Amino acid sequence: MNQQLYTIMEVSNLLKITRSHAYRLKKSQGWPHIMLGGSLRFSSGDIDVIQAMNRKAPAPKKTQKGAPRIPKKGQVPRIPKRA
């Protein structure tokens, strides 16, 4: 079993976050990890799970009907139809 283990500092560098933020997320989100004595380590599989936990689906595209019509000077604004 030749699996590379990463420290919290290495994981935070991979995720481009600060070390303290990584500790907060580990605690609040329950990141999978390995404790070796008093040392916290993450396997590459753990990092994949962490990334999957935080992956968000793209927001659905909104259909835009166009900008609202602004009446010209002297015109009465139209009341929009009910949906």
ZAROMAR-343428 format. One record per residue (C-alpha): x, y, z; residue in one letter. Coordinates in steps of 0.1 Angstrom, whole numbers. Layout:
+-------+-------+-------+--------+
!     X !     Y !     Z ! residu !
+-------+-------+-------+--------+
!     X !     Y !     Z !      A !
...
+-------+-------+-------+--------+
This chain:
+-------+-------+-------+--------+
!     X !     Y !     Z ! residu !
+-------+-------+-------+--------+
!     0 !     0 !     0 !      M !
!    20 !    29 !   -13 !      N !
!    -4 !    58 !    -9 !      Q !
!     8 !    94 !    -6 !      Q !
!    -5 !   112 !    25 !      L !
!    -9 !   150 !    26 !      Y !
!    -7 !   174 !    55 !      T !
!   -33 !   201 !    61 !      I !
!    -9 !   227 !    47 !      M !
!    -5 !   207 !    15 !      E !
!   -43 !   203 !    12 !      V !
!   -49 !   240 !    18 !      S !
!   -23 !   248 !    -9 !      N !
!   -40 !   224 !   -33 !      L !
!   -75 !   239 !   -26 !      L !
!   -60 !   275 !   -26 !      K !
!   -74 !   283 !     8 !      I !
!   -57 !   293 !    40 !      T !
!   -46 !   267 !    66 !      R !
!   -70 !   280 !    92 !      S !
!   -99 !   279 !    68 !      H !
!   -90 !   243 !    59 !      A !
!   -92 !   234 !    97 !      Y !
!  -126 !   252 !   100 !      R !
!  -140 !   234 !    69 !      L !
!  -126 !   200 !    82 !      K !
!  -145 !   205 !   114 !      K !
!  -177 !   219 !   100 !      S !
!  -181 !   197 !    70 !      Q !
!  -166 !   165 !    85 !      G !
!  -138 !   161 !    59 !      W !
!  -125 !   125 !    58 !      P !
!   -90 !   122 !    72 !      H !
!   -65 !   100 !    89 !      I !
!   -50 !   106 !   123 !      M !
!   -16 !    91 !   128 !      L !
!    -8 !    98 !   165 !      G !
!   -14 !   135 !   167 !      G !
!    -8 !   142 !   130 !      S !
!   -36 !   149 !   107 !      L !
!   -32 !   134 !    72 !      R !
!   -53 !   132 !    40 !      F !
!   -51 !   106 !    13 !      S !
!   -56 !   115 !   -24 !      S !
!   -90 !    97 !   -22 !      G !
!   -99 !   119 !     8 !      D !
!   -90 !   150 !   -13 !      I !
!  -113 !   138 !   -41 !      D !
!  -141 !   133 !   -17 !      V !
!  -136 !   168 !    -2 !      I !
!  -137 !   183 !   -37 !      Q !
!  -169 !   163 !   -45 !      A !
!  -185 !   175 !   -13 !      M !
!  -180 !   211 !   -23 !      N !
!  -189 !   208 !   -60 !      R !
!  -220 !   227 !   -69 !      K !
!  -242 !   222 !  -100 !      A !
!  -244 !   252 !  -123 !      P !
!  -274 !   274 !  -117 !      A !
!  -302 !   270 !  -142 !      P !
!  -302 !   297 !  -169 !      K !
!  -329 !   323 !  -165 !      K !
!  -350 !   331 !  -195 !      T !
!  -349 !   368 !  -200 !      Q !
!  -377 !   385 !  -218 !      K !
!  -359 !   417 !  -222 !      G !
!  -355 !   449 !  -203 !      A !
!  -386 !   465 !  -189 !      P !
!  -401 !   491 !  -212 !      R !
!  -396 !   527 !  -200 !      I !
!  -424 !   550 !  -212 !      P !
!  -414 !   581 !  -231 !      K !
!  -423 !   615 !  -218 !      K !
!  -460 !   620 !  -219 !      G !
!  -469 !   583 !  -223 !      Q !
!  -489 !   563 !  -198 !      V !
!  -469 !   533 !  -185 !      P !
!  -484 !   499 !  -194 !      R !
!  -495 !   476 !  -166 !      I !
!  -478 !   442 !  -171 !      P !
!  -500 !   412 !  -178 !      K !
!  -505 !   387 !  -151 !      R !
!  -487 !   354 !  -154 !      A !
+-------+-------+-------+--------+
